[in-house]
Amino acid sequence: MIILEDVHFAYDGLYTALQGISLQINDGERIAIMGSNGAGKTTLVKHLNGLLRPDNGRVIFDGVDTKHYSVAELARDIGLVMQNPDHQLFLDSVEREILFSLENLGYQKEEAKERCERTLASLGLAGFSERSPFTLSGGERKRVALATVLATEPRVISLDEPTIGQDARQKENLARMLCALNDKGKTVIVVTHDIEFVTENFPRTVAMANGMIVADGPTNSVLSNDAVIEQCSLTRPQLTETARQLHKVFPDVPQRLTLMDDLEEAVVKIMGGA
């Protein structure tokens, strides 16, 4: 369990990025953090693994204040995939990037090699071992950065804008992988602007604006709330917009829908189905 208690943080003591964040993330949750640029989303997740430390307030992991852990110690349990993979990659081959992460955490060479190969295969990167990350496309580099974290199998996996640069098929593969990891008990946290990715795959959403949490709850409730959408500068989900248009003609269709199953059920009812 991760608990943030009244966390405040300002860059260089000037720009206030977090203003009293209190949040509980339970073991095994799948949670999205959404909001406009500058809302504080990335700053928040960097507090989870100790890359940033609160000016005031506390971050607690498994009942212990993270100030008692080093970044390396936290990295064993809380992995972060950064938005820009070039901030995370620095070696001359994809394989060396992943092996570096594993060996740095104490894995023996043989096991590290096995984990590396398995992770690359799962991300569609099996033939990329000897390639330099810097010869790859932006989307491919993001998958390599993801591989460096997934190979270590942390208990908590946080990803900053993981769908940027990914096509529809890659997004589907990513969603399946994250859901499979979650099914194995991993806690999965994403920071993203991709509202459709969230509505389809994340049961809980935290919406942020101006360094504060505006809403926290079931995704279908948070992302169908007009006040939240406006305050956080988000785009309404397409299914919600479709439901609103149908509601104008068929008042029995709820306006606040985000899931295809719910919309299909509503349409079947207005068409006289069971």
Buried (B, 14 or more C-beta within 10 A) or exposed (E): BBBBBEBBBBEEEEEBBBBBBEBEBEEBBBBBBBBBEBBBBBBBBBBBBBBBEBBEBEBBBEEEEBEEBEEEBBBBBBBBBBBBBEEBBEBEBBBBBBBBBBBEBEBEEEEBBBBBBBBBEBBEBEEBBEBBBEEBEEBBBBBBBBBBBBBBBBBBBBBBBBBBBBEEEBBBBBBEBBBEBBEEEBBBBBBBBBBBBBBBBBBBBBBBBBBBBBBBBEBBBBBBBEEBBEBBBBEBBEBBEBBBEBBEEBEEBBBBBBBEEBBEBBBEEEEEEE
